[in-house]
C-alpha cells in the first residue's frame, strides 16, 4: 500500500498539499514500482495535528482523488475517519476505506461501508485509552470495531485489521506490537502494518525522518515474518523488494509459477 498524502503537514515530509497533479504523478510512479493499493489521505494523523472538518477534508481530497483515479488502475484506499468523506470518496472512485479509528469515531462510518460494499481497514487507535497489555488492548479494540461492523452488516471477509503502529504507543510498545503480531491471528482476518518512517524507528536509530529507510525495511520484513499481509509505506520501490524477499522466505512463494512474474 503506497501512501499519497495531500496534506501540508505530513510528519514524513511527503505531503503534497493542494496539488492533484503531483498526487497523480506519485500514484503512477507507485504503480510502476509495484504497489498494489494507493492510500490517499487529506488529513495528517501525526500526534497533535489539527483535525479537519469533513467539508475542508473533501476540498483537499476530491480533486486529488479524481486525478489519481484517472492516472492509475490500482485500487484506491481513502484514509479518513469521517463517514461523509468516505461516502463521497467512494462515489468518486475510491474502492476501500481506511479508518484510523476503526469505526469508533464516526458511528455512521460502518453504515457507509456496508451500503457501499467496500472493503474496510479497521485500525486500533490507542490514543486517549488506558494501557493494560499491548496485544490485549489491540484485541479489545478490534473486537469493538468488529462489533460495530457486524451490527451494520459489513461482512467479515471485507475487513482488514491494523494494530495501529505509532498511534498512542510508546517506542517499546510499538516494537512489542510487532513481536506479538501472531497473537492477533486468532481473529483470522488479514493484518495491515504501517511502520513507515515512524518516530519509533527514528528513536531506535537516532535519525531524522528522511533517514529511516533501512529502519522501515527492518520493521516491514519482520512484520511480514510475524504475519502481516499488507504493509503501508512511503518508499514503494524499496519496500516492494523487501516484501518480495520476505515473502519468498516466509510464504515459500519463490520461484514463481511458470509464466508469472515474481
PASEBA-1860 file (N, C-alpha, C; in nm, 3 decimals):
! residues 262
1> XXXXXXXX> 0.085/-0.119/0.000/0.000/0.000/0.000/0.089/0.124/0.000 ~ 0.084/0.201/-0.109/0.166/0.320/-0.122/0.092/0.444/-0.075 ~ 0.157/0.525/0.007/0.096/0.641/0.072/0.107/0.764/-0.016 ~ -0.007/0.826/-0.045/-0.011/0.955/-0.113/-0.084/1.052/-0.021 ~ -0.010/1.146/0.035/-0.065/1.244/0.128/-0.087/1.377/0.058 ~ -0.211/1.425/0.055/-0.237/1.560/0.002/-0.261/1.653/0.121 ~ -0.160/1.658/0.205/-0.164/1.740/0.325/-0.044/1.835/0.323 ~ -0.056/1.950/0.391/0.058/2.040/0.400/0.148/2.010/0.520
9> XXXXXXXX> 0.108/1.916/0.606/0.177/1.898/0.735/0.203/1.752/0.768 ~ 0.232/1.670/0.667/0.261/1.530/0.693/0.388/1.517/0.777 ~ 0.386/1.427/0.877/0.503/1.408/0.962/0.624/1.360/0.881 ~ 0.599/1.290/0.772/0.706/1.226/0.697/0.771/1.317/0.595 ~ 0.718/1.437/0.580/0.776/1.532/0.486/0.735/1.509/0.342 ~ 0.636/1.423/0.318/0.598/1.391/0.181/0.463/1.450/0.142 ~ 0.407/1.538/0.225/0.277/1.595/0.196/0.281/1.680/0.070 ~ 0.181/1.661/-0.017/0.178/1.730/-0.145/0.091/1.855/-0.144
17> XXXXXXXX> 0.016/1.877/-0.035/-0.070/1.993/-0.028/-0.176/1.990/-0.137 ~ -0.214/2.106/-0.184/-0.322/2.120/-0.282/-0.265/2.108/-0.422 ~ -0.224/1.986/-0.461/-0.160/1.965/-0.591/-0.203/1.831/-0.649 ~ -0.321/1.825/-0.711/-0.369/1.698/-0.767/-0.274/1.637/-0.869 ~ -0.207/1.722/-0.946/-0.114/1.672/-1.047/0.000/1.594/-0.986 ~ 0.054/1.645/-0.875/0.162/1.574/-0.807/0.112/1.443/-0.747 ~ -0.011/1.444/-0.695/-0.069/1.321/-0.642/-0.082/1.216/-0.752 ~ -0.128/1.257/-0.869/-0.142/1.164/-0.981/-0.006/1.109/-1.024
25> XXXXXXXX> 0.092/1.195/-1.029/0.226/1.152/-1.069/0.284/1.053/-0.968 ~ 0.264/1.078/-0.841/0.314/0.985/-0.740/0.243/0.850/-0.751 ~ 0.113/0.853/-0.774/0.039/0.727/-0.789/0.089/0.648/-0.910 ~ 0.114/0.717/-1.022/0.168/0.649/-1.139/0.302/0.586/-1.109 ~ 0.387/0.660/-1.038/0.519/0.607/-1.002/0.506/0.486/-0.911 ~ 0.418/0.495/-0.813/0.399/0.383/-0.722/0.350/0.258/-0.795 ~ 0.259/0.278/-0.891/0.212/0.163/-0.968/0.328/0.099/-1.045 ~ 0.411/0.182/-1.107/0.526/0.131/-1.182/0.625/0.060/-1.090
33> XXXXXXXX> 0.633/0.102/-0.965/0.728/0.044/-0.870/0.675/-0.082/-0.801 ~ 0.549/-0.116/-0.828/0.498/-0.243/-0.777/0.396/-0.235/-0.667 ~ 0.343/-0.116/-0.638/0.238/-0.106/-0.536/0.114/-0.183/-0.579 ~ 0.039/-0.229/-0.481/-0.087/-0.298/-0.507/-0.208/-0.211/-0.479 ~ -0.193/-0.113/-0.388/-0.302/-0.024/-0.346/-0.243/0.115/-0.327 ~ -0.317/0.218/-0.364/-0.282/0.356/-0.332/-0.367/0.401/-0.214 ~ -0.302/0.452/-0.110/-0.375/0.502/0.007/-0.368/0.654/0.006 ~ -0.482/0.717/-0.017/-0.489/0.862/-0.036/-0.551/0.927/0.086
41> XXXXXXXX> -0.479/1.022/0.146/-0.529/1.089/0.264/-0.513/1.239/0.256 ~ -0.609/1.312/0.314/-0.608/1.458/0.309/-0.595/1.523/0.446 ~ -0.586/1.441/0.552/-0.569/1.495/0.687/-0.452/1.426/0.754 ~ -0.361/1.504/0.809/-0.246/1.447/0.879/-0.293/1.376/1.005 ~ -0.236/1.258/1.030/-0.268/1.183/1.152/-0.153/1.186/1.252 ~ -0.056/1.275/1.230/0.055/1.284/1.326/0.003/1.332/1.461 ~ 0.069/1.295/1.570/0.024/1.340/1.702/0.017/1.492/1.710 ~ -0.094/1.544/1.759/-0.111/1.688/1.776/-0.155/1.762/1.653
49> XXXXXXXX> -0.173/1.693/1.541/-0.217/1.761/1.419/-0.360/1.811/1.436 ~ -0.391/1.931/1.387/-0.528/1.980/1.396/-0.621/1.899/1.309 ~ -0.741/1.872/1.357/-0.838/1.798/1.278/-0.902/1.886/1.172 ~ -0.954/1.823/1.069/-1.026/1.893/0.964/-1.173/1.861/0.974 ~ -1.258/1.959/0.943/-1.399/1.923/0.930/-1.418/1.856/0.794 ~ -1.522/1.777/0.778/-1.539/1.700/0.654/-1.539/1.785/0.528 ~ -1.597/1.904/0.535/-1.602/1.990/0.416/-1.462/2.028/0.370 ~ -1.376/2.067/0.466/-1.239/2.105/0.430/-1.161/1.983/0.381
57> XXXXXXXX> -1.183/1.869/0.445/-1.114/1.747/0.402/-1.153/1.711/0.259 ~ -1.281/1.720/0.228/-1.326/1.688/0.093/-1.270/1.786/-0.010 ~ -1.255/1.912/0.031/-1.199/2.011/-0.060/-1.057/1.976/-0.101 ~ -0.981/1.918/-0.011/-0.846/1.872/-0.043/-0.848/1.739/-0.119 ~ -0.936/1.650/-0.074/-0.929/1.511/-0.118/-0.982/1.490/-0.259 ~ -1.101/1.543/-0.289/-1.169/1.503/-0.413/-1.092/1.540/-0.540 ~ -1.033/1.660/-0.550/-0.955/1.687/-0.673/-0.838/1.589/-0.690 ~ -0.772/1.556/-0.579/-0.662/1.460/-0.587/-0.712/1.322/-0.622
65> XXXXXXXX> -0.825/1.282/-0.563/-0.881/1.150/-0.592/-0.917/1.136/-0.738 ~ -0.979/1.239/-0.793/-1.016/1.234/-0.935/-0.892/1.223/-1.023 ~ -0.786/1.295/-0.986/-0.662/1.290/-1.065/-0.595/1.154/-1.053 ~ -0.591/1.100/-0.932/-0.530/0.970/-0.911/-0.609/0.860/-0.979 ~ -0.743/0.869/-0.972/-0.828/0.768/-1.035/-0.803/0.764/-1.185 ~ -0.779/0.881/-1.246/-0.753/0.886/-1.389/-0.612/0.840/-1.425 ~ -0.522/0.840/-1.325/-0.381/0.814/-1.352/-0.340/0.669/-1.332 ~ -0.420/0.590/-1.259/-0.377/0.456/-1.223/-0.494/0.358/-1.228
73> XXXXXXXX> -0.461/0.233/-1.252/-0.562/0.128/-1.247/-0.568/0.061/-1.111 ~ -0.482/0.100/-1.019/-0.477/0.036/-0.888/-0.599/0.072/-0.804 ~ -0.639/-0.016/-0.713/-0.743/0.021/-0.615/-0.695/0.140/-0.532 ~ -0.788/0.228/-0.499/-0.756/0.346/-0.417/-0.826/0.332/-0.282 ~ -0.747/0.345/-0.178/-0.797/0.347/-0.042/-0.807/0.492/0.003 ~ -0.917/0.529/0.067/-0.930/0.664/0.121/-0.906/0.658/0.272 ~ -0.808/0.735/0.317/-0.767/0.738/0.456/-0.847/0.849/0.526 ~ -0.958/0.809/0.589/-1.045/0.906/0.657/-1.121/0.837/0.768
81> XXXXXXXX> -1.161/0.916/0.869/-1.248/0.863/0.974/-1.383/0.933/0.975 ~ -1.410/1.011/0.871/-1.538/1.080/0.857/-1.626/1.005/0.757 ~ -1.745/0.967/0.798/-1.835/0.893/0.711/-1.872/0.973/0.587 ~ -1.893/1.102/0.604/-1.931/1.186/0.490/-1.821/1.187/0.385 ~ -1.697/1.193/0.430/-1.584/1.193/0.337/-1.571/1.057/0.268 ~ -1.585/0.950/0.346/-1.574/0.817/0.288/-1.681/0.795/0.182 ~ -1.803/0.837/0.208/-1.912/0.818/0.112/-1.886/0.892/-0.018 ~ -1.843/1.017/-0.006/-1.815/1.096/-0.127/-1.696/1.039/-0.203
89> XXXXXXXX> -1.596/0.991/-0.129/-1.477/0.934/-0.195/-1.512/0.806/-0.270 ~ -1.595/0.723/-0.213/-1.638/0.600/-0.281/-1.713/0.634/-0.409 ~ -1.798/0.733/-0.403/-1.872/0.776/-0.521/-1.779/0.830/-0.629 ~ -1.663/0.885/-0.585/-1.568/0.943/-0.680/-1.463/0.842/-0.729 ~ -1.471/0.718/-0.681/-1.381/0.617/-0.736/-1.294/0.543/-0.637 ~ -1.298/0.579/-0.509/-1.223/0.502/-0.410/-1.289/0.366/-0.391 ~ -1.208/0.265/-0.365/-1.262/0.131/-0.353/-1.249/0.070/-0.215 ~ -1.186/0.142/-0.123/-1.158/0.087/0.010/-1.152/0.202/0.109
97> XXXXXXXX> -1.199/0.180/0.231/-1.195/0.281/0.336/-1.093/0.240/0.442 ~ -1.003/0.332/0.475/-0.900/0.309/0.576/-0.930/0.404/0.692 ~ -0.989/0.350/0.799/-1.036/0.431/0.912/-0.943/0.413/1.031 ~ -0.867/0.519/1.067/-0.770/0.507/1.175/-0.835/0.498/1.313 ~ -0.966/0.513/1.319/-1.037/0.493/1.445/-1.125/0.368/1.443 ~ -1.110/0.285/1.341/-1.179/0.157/1.340/-1.328/0.164/1.361 ~ -1.396/0.260/1.297/-1.541/0.280/1.305/-1.586/0.340/1.437 ~ -1.493/0.373/1.527/-1.531/0.414/1.662/-1.537/0.565/1.679
105> XXXXXXXX> -1.502/0.642/1.576/-1.508/0.788/1.585/-1.640/0.840/1.530 ~ -1.674/0.797/1.410/-1.798/0.840/1.344/-1.887/0.716/1.333 ~ -1.992/0.711/1.409/-2.077/0.592/1.416/-2.150/0.564/1.286 ~ -2.154/0.659/1.195/-2.219/0.636/1.066/-2.125/0.567/0.968 ~ -1.995/0.562/1.001/-1.898/0.506/0.907/-1.931/0.361/0.872 ~ -1.968/0.280/0.971/-1.998/0.140/0.943/-2.112/0.127/0.844 ~ -2.213/0.213/0.856/-2.327/0.208/0.763/-2.284/0.247/0.621 ~ -2.198/0.346/0.610/-2.149/0.387/0.478/-2.075/0.272/0.411
113> XXXXXXXX> -1.985/0.208/0.487/-1.908/0.097/0.433/-2.000/-0.018/0.393 ~ -2.098/-0.047/0.477/-2.191/-0.157/0.448/-2.271/-0.129/0.322 ~ -2.324/-0.008/0.310/-2.406/0.026/0.192/-2.325/0.018/0.064 ~ -2.200/0.061/0.072/-2.115/0.065/-0.048/-2.059/-0.072/-0.084 ~ -2.061/-0.165/0.011/-1.999/-0.295/-0.013/-1.849/-0.285/-0.027 ~ -1.791/-0.184/0.037/-1.648/-0.159/0.024/-1.569/-0.236/0.128 ~ -1.446/-0.277/0.095/-1.358/-0.330/0.198/-1.321/-0.222/0.298 ~ -1.283/-0.264/0.418/-1.253/-0.173/0.527/-1.122/-0.212/0.594
121> XXXXXXXX> -1.035/-0.113/0.616/-0.923/-0.129/0.709/-0.967/-0.067/0.841 ~ -0.980/-0.149/0.943/-1.019/-0.101/1.076/-0.894/-0.101/1.164 ~ -0.849/0.018/1.199/-0.729/0.029/1.280/-0.765/0.043/1.427 ~ -0.686/-0.019/1.514/-0.698/0.008/1.657/-0.614/0.129/1.690 ~ -0.676/0.232/1.746/-0.608/0.356/1.783/-0.605/0.365/1.935 ~ -0.486/0.360/1.992/-0.471/0.359/2.137/-0.469/0.498/2.198 ~ -0.473/0.601/2.116/-0.467/0.738/2.168/-0.585/0.765/2.261 ~ -0.554/0.817/2.379/-0.657/0.852/2.476/-0.712/0.734/2.552
129> XXXXXXXX> -0.655/0.616/2.536/-0.705/0.497/2.604/-0.601/0.449/2.706 ~ -0.648/0.386/2.812/-0.557/0.332/2.913/-0.485/0.209/2.858 ~ -0.359/0.196/2.899/-0.280/0.081/2.857/-0.289/-0.029/2.962 ~ -0.306/-0.151/2.915/-0.304/-0.268/3.002/-0.201/-0.368/2.952 ~ -0.220/-0.414/2.831/-0.133/-0.511/2.768/-0.141/-0.487/2.618 ~ -0.027/-0.479/2.551/-0.027/-0.437/2.411/-0.118/-0.524/2.325 ~ -0.093/-0.653/2.322/-0.176/-0.740/2.237/-0.320/-0.744/2.287 ~ -0.338/-0.744/2.418/-0.474/-0.746/2.473/-0.550/-0.620/2.441
137> XXXXXXXX> -0.484/-0.504/2.450/-0.550/-0.378/2.416/-0.591/-0.376/2.269 ~ -0.503/-0.429/2.184/-0.535/-0.431/2.041/-0.654/-0.523/2.014 ~ -0.653/-0.640/2.074/-0.766/-0.732/2.055/-0.897/-0.671/2.103 ~ -0.892/-0.599/2.216/-1.012/-0.533/2.266/-1.063/-0.430/2.166 ~ -0.971/-0.353/2.110/-1.009/-0.254/2.010/-1.066/-0.319/1.884 ~ -1.001/-0.427/1.839/-1.052/-0.497/1.722/-1.193/-0.552/1.747 ~ -1.213/-0.608/1.863/-1.345/-0.664/1.894/-1.453/-0.556/1.893 ~ -1.419/-0.436/1.942/-1.516/-0.325/1.938/-1.546/-0.286/1.794
145> XXXXXXXX> -1.443/-0.278/1.710/-1.464/-0.243/1.569/-1.546/-0.349/1.497 ~ -1.515/-0.475/1.523/-1.586/-0.583/1.457/-1.732/-0.589/1.501 ~ -1.758/-0.554/1.626/-1.896/-0.549/1.673/-1.976/-0.443/1.598 ~ -1.914/-0.325/1.579/-1.981/-0.219/1.503/-2.002/-0.261/1.357 ~ -1.901/-0.327/1.300/-1.914/-0.373/1.162/-2.025/-0.477/1.149 ~ -2.029/-0.571/1.242/-2.133/-0.675/1.239/-2.272/-0.613/1.248 ~ -2.288/-0.516/1.337/-2.419/-0.454/1.357/-2.467/-0.382/1.232 ~ -2.372/-0.328/1.154/-2.409/-0.255/1.033/-2.422/-0.347/0.912
153> XXXXXXXX> -2.377/-0.470/0.925/-2.385/-0.563/0.814/-2.264/-0.563/0.723 ~ -2.148/-0.523/0.776/-2.024/-0.531/0.699/-1.971/-0.675/0.710 ~ -1.960/-0.748/0.600/-1.915/-0.887/0.609/-1.770/-0.896/0.659 ~ -1.742/-0.996/0.741/-1.607/-1.014/0.794/-1.503/-1.028/0.682 ~ -1.541/-1.092/0.573/-1.443/-1.116/0.467/-1.400/-0.988/0.396 ~ -1.465/-0.875/0.425/-1.423/-0.748/0.366/-1.340/-0.664/0.462 ~ -1.302/-0.718/0.575/-1.235/-0.639/0.678/-1.087/-0.678/0.691 ~ -1.003/-0.576/0.698/-0.860/-0.587/0.724/-0.834/-0.517/0.856
161> XXXXXXXX> -0.751/-0.575/0.940/-0.723/-0.519/1.072/-0.582/-0.460/1.077 ~ -0.572/-0.343/1.141/-0.444/-0.272/1.156/-0.423/-0.246/1.305 ~ -0.315/-0.298/1.365/-0.295/-0.280/1.509/-0.256/-0.139/1.550 ~ -0.224/-0.051/1.454/-0.203/0.090/1.487/-0.063/0.125/1.533 ~ 0.039/0.078/1.463/0.177/0.114/1.494/0.192/0.266/1.496 ~ 0.235/0.320/1.610/0.257/0.464/1.621/0.139/0.545/1.669 ~ 0.027/0.481/1.698/-0.093/0.554/1.738/-0.124/0.530/1.886 ~ -0.055/0.606/1.972/-0.084/0.601/2.115/0.005/0.506/2.193
169> XXXXXXXX> 0.113/0.461/2.132/0.202/0.367/2.197/0.340/0.430/2.221 ~ 0.410/0.382/2.321/0.550/0.420/2.339/0.635/0.346/2.236 ~ 0.762/0.387/2.226/0.852/0.318/2.134/0.861/0.169/2.169 ~ 0.876/0.139/2.296/0.887/-0.002/2.337/0.760/-0.080/2.304 ~ 0.645/-0.016/2.321/0.519/-0.084/2.290/0.501/-0.108/2.141 ~ 0.546/-0.014/2.057/0.540/-0.036/1.913/0.624/-0.156/1.872 ~ 0.743/-0.168/1.930/0.828/-0.282/1.899/0.767/-0.411/1.950 ~ 0.709/-0.405/2.068/0.641/-0.523/2.123/0.524/-0.564/2.034
177> XXXXXXXX> 0.453/-0.466/1.980/0.341/-0.494/1.891/0.383/-0.584/1.776 ~ 0.495/-0.550/1.713/0.542/-0.630/1.600/0.581/-0.770/1.646 ~ 0.647/-0.781/1.759/0.684/-0.914/1.810/0.562/-1.000/1.836 ~ 0.451/-0.937/1.877/0.334/-1.013/1.920/0.223/-1.021/1.815 ~ 0.253/-0.986/1.692/0.152/-0.995/1.586/0.088/-1.134/1.577 ~ 0.163/-1.243/1.598/0.098/-1.375/1.589/-0.019/-1.394/1.686 ~ -0.022/-1.316/1.795/-0.133/-1.327/1.889/-0.263/-1.272/1.831 ~ -0.254/-1.202/1.716/-0.373/-1.147/1.652/-0.426/-1.238/1.542
185> XXXXXXXX> -0.356/-1.348/1.516/-0.401/-1.439/1.410/-0.535/-1.504/1.443 ~ -0.566/-1.515/1.571/-0.687/-1.587/1.611/-0.813/-1.527/1.550 ~ -0.809/-1.399/1.514/-0.926/-1.335/1.453/-0.945/-1.376/1.307 ~ -0.842/-1.437/1.249/-0.850/-1.493/1.114/-0.889/-1.390/1.009 ~ -0.832/-1.270/1.025/-0.853/-1.164/0.927/-0.716/-1.110/0.884 ~ -0.707/-1.056/0.763/-0.579/-1.002/0.717/-0.530/-0.889/0.808 ~ -0.398/-0.880/0.822/-0.337/-0.778/0.905/-0.258/-0.680/0.819 ~ -0.277/-0.552/0.848/-0.201/-0.445/0.783/-0.113/-0.379/0.889
193> XXXXXXXX> 0.012/-0.352/0.854/0.103/-0.283/0.946/0.160/-0.161/0.873 ~ 0.162/-0.046/0.942/0.209/0.078/0.882/0.321/0.144/0.962 ~ 0.443/0.093/0.954/0.553/0.148/1.033/0.633/0.256/0.963 ~ 0.601/0.287/0.840/0.690/0.363/0.752/0.731/0.499/0.811 ~ 0.863/0.515/0.829/0.924/0.641/0.874/0.878/0.687/1.011 ~ 0.816/0.601/1.090/0.757/0.642/1.217/0.865/0.680/1.318 ~ 0.824/0.756/1.420/0.918/0.810/1.517/0.989/0.701/1.598 ~ 0.925/0.587/1.617/0.991/0.477/1.688/1.120/0.439/1.617
201> XXXXXXXX> 1.116/0.432/1.485/1.236/0.400/1.408/1.341/0.509/1.425 ~ 1.295/0.635/1.424/1.388/0.745/1.446/1.453/0.740/1.582 ~ 1.377/0.700/1.684/1.432/0.691/1.820/1.533/0.578/1.831 ~ 1.500/0.461/1.775/1.592/0.347/1.782/1.724/0.380/1.714 ~ 1.718/0.445/1.599/1.838/0.473/1.520/1.898/0.611/1.546 ~ 1.821/0.697/1.616/1.862/0.836/1.639/1.889/0.906/1.506 ~ 1.788/0.901/1.418/1.800/0.964/1.286/1.673/1.042/1.256 ~ 1.682/1.145/1.170/1.563/1.222/1.132/1.477/1.142/1.035
209> XXXXXXXX> 1.361/1.199/1.004/1.260/1.127/0.926/1.310/1.089/0.787 ~ 1.400/1.167/0.730/1.447/1.138/0.595/1.559/1.035/0.592 ~ 1.592/0.976/0.708/1.697/0.874/0.713/1.645/0.744/0.777 ~ 1.518/0.714/0.756/1.458/0.598/0.821/1.424/0.485/0.725 ~ 1.485/0.486/0.607/1.454/0.384/0.507/1.493/0.245/0.555 ~ 1.617/0.230/0.602/1.664/0.098/0.643/1.587/0.049/0.766 ~ 1.558/0.139/0.859/1.481/0.100/0.976/1.340/0.058/0.939 ~ 1.279/0.130/0.844/1.147/0.089/0.795/1.154/-0.048/0.731
217> XXXXXXXX> 1.259/-0.072/0.652/1.274/-0.202/0.587/1.283/-0.314/0.690 ~ 1.354/-0.290/0.800/1.365/-0.393/0.904/1.230/-0.425/0.964 ~ 1.152/-0.321/0.994/1.020/-0.345/1.053/0.928/-0.413/0.953 ~ 0.932/-0.371/0.829/0.848/-0.433/0.726/0.879/-0.582/0.714 ~ 1.007/-0.616/0.704/1.045/-0.757/0.689/1.002/-0.839/0.810 ~ 1.023/-0.785/0.929/0.987/-0.860/1.049/0.835/-0.868/1.067 ~ 0.764/-0.763/1.028/0.618/-0.769/1.035/0.564/-0.876/0.941 ~ 0.621/-0.887/0.822/0.579/-0.993/0.730/0.610/-1.130/0.791
225> XXXXXXXX> 0.727/-1.143/0.851/0.763/-1.270/0.915/0.666/-1.306/1.027 ~ 0.608/-1.203/1.091/0.514/-1.226/1.202/0.369/-1.233/1.156 ~ 0.346/-1.221/1.024/0.212/-1.244/0.975/0.142/-1.129/0.906 ~ 0.208/-1.014/0.888/0.143/-0.904/0.817/0.115/-0.942/0.672 ~ -0.004/-0.907/0.625/-0.044/-0.935/0.487/-0.030/-0.813/0.397 ~ -0.037/-0.695/0.454/-0.025/-0.569/0.381/0.066/-0.478/0.461 ~ 0.155/-0.407/0.392/0.236/-0.304/0.458/0.209/-0.171/0.390 ~ 0.192/-0.069/0.472/0.160/0.066/0.423/0.287/0.149/0.432
233> XXXXXXXX> 0.337/0.197/0.316/0.472/0.256/0.312/0.478/0.380/0.224 ~ 0.582/0.459/0.248/0.610/0.575/0.164/0.705/0.540/0.050 ~ 0.800/0.451/0.075/0.907/0.420/-0.021/0.872/0.288/-0.090 ~ 0.792/0.298/-0.194/0.732/0.178/-0.253/0.835/0.088/-0.320 ~ 0.919/0.143/-0.404/1.014/0.058/-0.478/1.097/-0.027/-0.382 ~ 1.153/0.037/-0.280/1.240/-0.035/-0.188/1.163/-0.138/-0.105 ~ 1.041/-0.100/-0.059/0.966/-0.191/0.027/0.901/-0.305/-0.051 ~ 0.873/-0.285/-0.180/0.828/-0.396/-0.264/0.938/-0.502/-0.270
241> XXXXXXXX> 1.062/-0.458/-0.284/1.174/-0.553/-0.289/1.190/-0.625/-0.156 ~ 1.180/-0.549/-0.047/1.187/-0.612/0.085/1.077/-0.716/0.101 ~ 0.955/-0.679/0.062/0.841/-0.769/0.078/0.855/-0.894/-0.008 ~ 0.908/-0.881/-0.129/0.923/-0.998/-0.215/1.022/-1.099/-0.156 ~ 1.131/-1.049/-0.102/1.229/-1.141/-0.043/1.173/-1.201/0.086 ~ 1.108/-1.118/0.167/1.048/-1.170/0.291/0.943/-1.276/0.259 ~ 0.860/-1.251/0.158/0.758/-1.348/0.118/0.822/-1.478/0.066 ~ 0.932/-1.464/-0.007/0.998/-1.583/-0.059/1.044/-1.674/0.054
249> XXXXXXXX> 1.082/-1.615/0.166/1.125/-1.693/0.282/1.006/-1.741/0.363 ~ 0.917/-1.647/0.399/0.809/-1.677/0.493/0.699/-1.760/0.429 ~ 0.661/-1.723/0.307/0.548/-1.789/0.241/0.593/-1.888/0.134 ~ 0.724/-1.905/0.120/0.779/-2.002/0.026/0.718/-1.987/-0.113 ~ 0.708/-1.861/-0.160/0.643/-1.838/-0.290/0.744/-1.805/-0.400 ~ 0.866/-1.856/-0.385/0.968/-1.837/-0.489/1.033/-1.972/-0.513 ~ 1.065/-2.009/-0.637/1.045/-1.930/-0.757/0.898/-1.921/-0.797 ~ 0.862/-1.820/-0.875/0.722/-1.803/-0.915/0.677/-1.915/-1.008
257> XXXXXX> 0.548/-1.934/-1.013/0.493/-2.033/-1.104/0.527/-1.997/-1.249 ~ 0.539/-2.097/-1.332/0.574/-2.075/-1.471/0.478/-1.975/-1.536 ~ 0.537/-1.878/-1.605/0.456/-1.779/-1.674/0.417/-1.660/-1.588 ~ 0.455/-1.659/-1.458/0.422/-1.549/-1.371/0.546/-1.470/-1.335 ~ 0.529/-1.340/-1.319/0.638/-1.256/-1.273/0.656/-1.273/-1.124 ~ 0.778/-1.256/-1.071/0.799/-1.267/-0.926/0.736/-1.151/-0.851
END
